């Protein structure tokens, strides 16, 4: 039961911080390389491709101690097209 509350708290924190919107802005910006990637979860992703935004939201949900602002800053540096 505690785990569900913890995951809900992390999800709410990500909403409060506007993480999904920030990831969507990155994905919409042509200066970043943001392809979909493989996902074995064919129930949620029938074509086995998880969208860029979903992949990073899921990562942050599964790593609750990460600072999302720092994560996004590092992500922007890593995926910037040159």
NORHU-V89050 format. One record per pair of residues at least 4 apart in sequence whose C-alpha atoms are under 8 Angstrom apart, sorted by sequence separation. I is the first residue (numbers start at 0). J is the second residue. D is the distance in Angstrom with one decimal. If there is no record, write none. Layout:
I J D
I J D
//
This chain:
0 4 6.7
1 5 6.2
2 6 6.1
3 7 6.1
4 8 6.1
5 9 6.3
6 10 6.1
7 11 6.1
8 12 6.2
9 13 6.3
10 14 6.3
11 15 6.1
12 16 6.1
13 17 6.2
14 18 6.3
17 21 6.2
18 22 6.1
19 23 6.1
20 24 6.2
21 25 6.3
22 26 6.2
23 27 6.1
24 28 6.2
40 44 5.9
41 45 4.5
44 48 6.0
49 53 6.5
50 54 6.1
51 55 6.5
52 56 6.2
53 57 6.0
54 58 6.2
55 59 6.2
56 60 6.2
57 61 6.2
58 62 6.2
59 63 6.1
65 69 7.9
66 70 6.1
67 71 6.0
68 72 6.2
69 73 6.2
70 74 6.0
71 75 6.1
72 76 6.5
73 77 6.2
74 78 6.1
75 79 5.9
13 18 5.4
14 19 7.1
26 31 6.9
40 45 7.7
41 46 6.7
44 49 6.2
49 54 6.1
65 70 7.0
13 19 7.5
25 31 6.6
26 32 7.8
38 44 7.2
41 47 5.3
59 65 6.9
26 33 5.7
40 47 6.5
25 33 7.9
39 47 6.0
59 67 7.2
38 47 4.9
37 47 5.6
38 48 5.5
37 48 4.7
38 49 5.6
36 48 5.2
37 49 6.1
35 48 5.8
36 49 5.5
35 49 5.5
36 50 6.7
35 50 4.5
36 51 7.2
34 50 7.3
35 51 5.1
34 51 6.1
33 51 5.9
26 51 7.1
26 52 7.3
23 52 6.2
22 52 5.6
19 52 6.7
22 55 7.9
19 56 6.8
18 56 7.5
31 75 7.3
33 78 7.2
32 78 5.3
31 78 5.6
32 79 6.2
31 79 4.5
32 80 5.9
18 67 7.4
22 71 7.9
30 79 6.0
31 80 5.2
10 60 6.4
25 75 7.6
30 80 5.4
9 60 6.3
30 81 8.0
6 60 6.8
9 63 6.1
13 67 7.7
6 63 7.9
//
